[in-house]
Amino acid sequence: MTPSACWPDLPNGKPMSLHLAVSDAGGDSAILEYVGGALKVHHGREHQAMTNSPVHDEQLPINRYWETIGGTTMLPGTNRAADRFARASFYIKATPQTGDTKDALASVLGVIRNASVPLGISTPGQPNISSTLWRTLADLKSRTYFFDAATSANAFWAPLADLDLADGTPALRLSLAGGQTHSGTAAGSFAPAEPFAFYPAPAH
């Protein structure tokens, strides 16, 4: 992806680029990418998987090839983003639909872990293939956010209902620095912090 020249560099000095997956509690979803500085949107609940590369327009025909083979016959197993996309796309559709929130979250986390790159794995000359440092889940119906760090055996979560998000309340942060870990509900561990500064809107 070629980032637009109007976006500032990231704190590490690298040019900014973006691809983003969004969804709602009704099941609608979209993949948003900046390609050559222009926004490209793939909208529809069929767009349920996204990885680093290639761009989504190129990823879809690769995935259709693997769909013709069938995931129960063979799935690509490397750490390349296109292979991880094929695995995620197959498993997210193959896992049983359930009304049990606990089972649903466990299934989705299993899919994400299957598509993750193990800690310590990297590919020389391909910086877009690197270790997965954390995984997150958002339960949009219960409004609960889940966090699963690759360096910890514990997953934890924060129900938004347990946080005071009213206007005028102080900004809070849950620290993960220095190997700090959490387990179970972590809403009570948030502490006051300075709000982070948003990047300015791009110039046109």
C-alpha positions in Angstrom: 0.0 0.0 0.0 1.3 3.4 -0.9 0.4 6.0 1.8 -0.8 9.4 0.8 1.9 12.1 1.1 -0.5 14.2 3.1 -0.3 11.9 6.2 2.4 12.5 8.8 5.1 9.8 9.6 4.5 7.5 12.5 6.5 7.9 15.7 9.0 5.3 14.5 9.7 7.5 11.4 7.9 5.1 9.0 5.4 6.6 6.5 1.8 6.2 7.6 -0.5 3.7 5.8 -3.8 2.3 6.8 -6.1 -0.6 6.4 -9.0 -1.0 8.8 -11.8 -3.5 9.4 -15.0 -2.3 10.9 -18.3 -4.0 11.8 -21.5 -3.4 13.8 -23.7 -5.4 16.2 -26.0 -6.4 13.3 -23.2 -8.2 11.5 -22.5 -5.7 8.7 -18.8 -5.2 8.0 -16.3 -3.3 5.8 -12.6 -3.3 4.9 -11.1 0.2 4.3 -7.8 0.6 2.7 -5.7 3.5 1.4 -4.2 2.4 -1.9 -2.0 4.9 -3.8 -3.4 7.6 -1.5 -7.0 6.8 -2.4 -9.6 5.3 -0.1 -11.0 1.9 -1.2 -13.9 0.4 0.6 -15.2 -3.2 0.5 -18.6 -3.2 2.2 -20.7 -6.2 3.1 -20.8 -8.8 5.7 -18.9 -11.2 3.5 -15.8 -9.2 4.2 -14.9 -10.8 7.5 -11.1 -11.4 7.1 -8.2 -9.0 6.6 -4.4 -9.4 6.8 -1.4 -7.2 6.0 -1.0 -7.9 2.3 -1.6 -7.9 -0.5 -4.3 -5.3 -1.0 -7.8 -6.6 -0.6 -8.6 -6.5 -4.3 -5.7 -8.9 -4.9 -6.4 -11.0 -1.8 -9.9 -12.0 -2.8 -9.0 -14.0 -6.0 -6.2 -15.8 -4.1 -8.8 -16.8 -1.5 -11.3 -17.9 -4.1 -8.6 -20.4 -5.3 -8.3 -21.9 -1.9 -12.1 -22.0 -1.6 -12.2 -24.2 -4.7 -9.9 -26.7 -3.0 -11.8 -26.7 0.2 -10.5 -26.0 3.7 -11.1 -29.6 4.9 -8.9 -30.9 2.0 -6.0 -28.5 2.4 -5.2 -25.0 3.7 -2.0 -23.0 3.2 0.1 -23.1 6.4 2.9 -20.6 6.0 3.2 -17.3 7.9 2.6 -15.3 4.8 -0.3 -12.9 5.1 -2.1 -14.3 2.1 -2.0 -17.8 3.6 -3.1 -16.5 7.0 -6.0 -14.8 5.2 -7.1 -18.1 3.6 -7.0 -19.9 7.0 -8.9 -17.1 8.8 -11.5 -16.8 6.0 -12.2 -20.6 6.0 -12.3 -21.1 9.8 -14.5 -18.0 10.5 -17.1 -19.4 8.2 -16.7 -23.1 9.3 -17.0 -22.5 13.0 -20.5 -23.3 14.3 -22.9 -20.4 14.8 -24.0 -20.2 18.4 -26.0 -18.0 20.6 -23.7 -18.7 23.6 -21.4 -15.7 23.9 -18.7 -17.7 25.7 -18.5 -20.3 23.0 -18.6 -17.7 20.2 -15.8 -15.7 21.7 -13.7 -18.9 22.2 -14.3 -19.9 18.6 -13.3 -16.4 17.2 -10.2 -16.3 19.4 -9.2 -19.8 18.1 -9.5 -18.5 14.6 -7.4 -15.4 15.3 -4.7 -17.5 17.1 -4.6 -19.9 14.1 -3.9 -16.9 11.8 -1.3 -15.4 14.1 2.5 -15.5 13.6 4.1 -17.1 16.6 6.3 -14.9 18.9 9.9 -14.7 17.6 9.1 -15.6 14.0 10.2 -13.2 11.3 11.0 -13.4 7.6 14.1 -11.6 6.3 13.4 -9.0 3.7 9.6 -9.1 4.5 8.9 -6.6 7.3 5.2 -7.1 6.8 5.6 -10.6 8.2 6.4 -10.3 11.9 5.3 -11.8 15.2 1.8 -11.2 16.4 2.2 -9.4 19.7 -1.4 -9.2 20.7 -4.9 -10.2 19.6 -8.2 -8.3 20.4 -11.9 -9.2 20.2 -14.8 -6.8 20.4 -18.2 -8.2 21.5 -20.4 -5.5 19.9 -23.6 -6.8 21.5 -22.4 -6.9 25.1 -20.0 -4.0 24.4 -17.0 -5.8 25.9 -13.4 -5.5 24.7 -11.0 -8.5 25.0 -7.2 -8.4 24.9 -4.9 -11.4 24.5 -1.2 -10.7 24.7 1.3 -13.1 23.0 3.6 -12.7 26.0 1.0 -13.7 28.6 -1.0 -16.9 29.3 -4.0 -14.7 30.4 -6.7 -13.1 28.3 -8.6 -10.2 30.0 -11.5 -8.0 29.2 -13.2 -4.7 30.0 -17.0 -4.3 29.7 -17.7 -0.7 28.6 -20.7 -0.7 31.0 -18.1 -0.9 33.9 -16.3 2.2 32.7 -17.5 5.8 33.3 -17.5 7.3 29.7 -19.6 10.4 30.5 -18.6 13.8 29.3 -16.1 15.5 31.6 -14.8 12.3 33.3 -11.0 11.9 33.3 -9.2 9.8 30.7 -8.2 6.4 31.9 -5.6 3.9 30.7 -4.9 0.3 31.4 -1.1 -0.2 31.5 0.6 -3.2 30.0 4.1 -1.8 30.3 7.0 -3.7 31.9 5.3 -7.1 31.5 2.3 -6.1 33.6 -0.5 -8.7 33.2 -4.2 -8.9 33.9 -6.7 -11.7 34.1 -10.5 -11.7 33.9 -12.4 -8.4 34.2 -9.9 -5.6 34.2 -12.2 -2.5 34.2 -11.3 -1.7 37.8 -7.6 -1.6 36.9 -7.8 1.5 34.7 -5.9 4.5 36.1 -6.1 8.2 35.3 -3.7 9.2 32.4 -3.1 12.0 30.0 -5.2 11.6 26.8 -3.1 10.7 23.7 -2.8 13.3 21.0 -4.7 12.5 17.8 -2.9 13.0 14.5 -4.1 16.1 12.6 -6.5 15.7 9.7 -4.7 15.3 6.4 -4.3 18.4 4.2 -6.1 18.2 0.9 
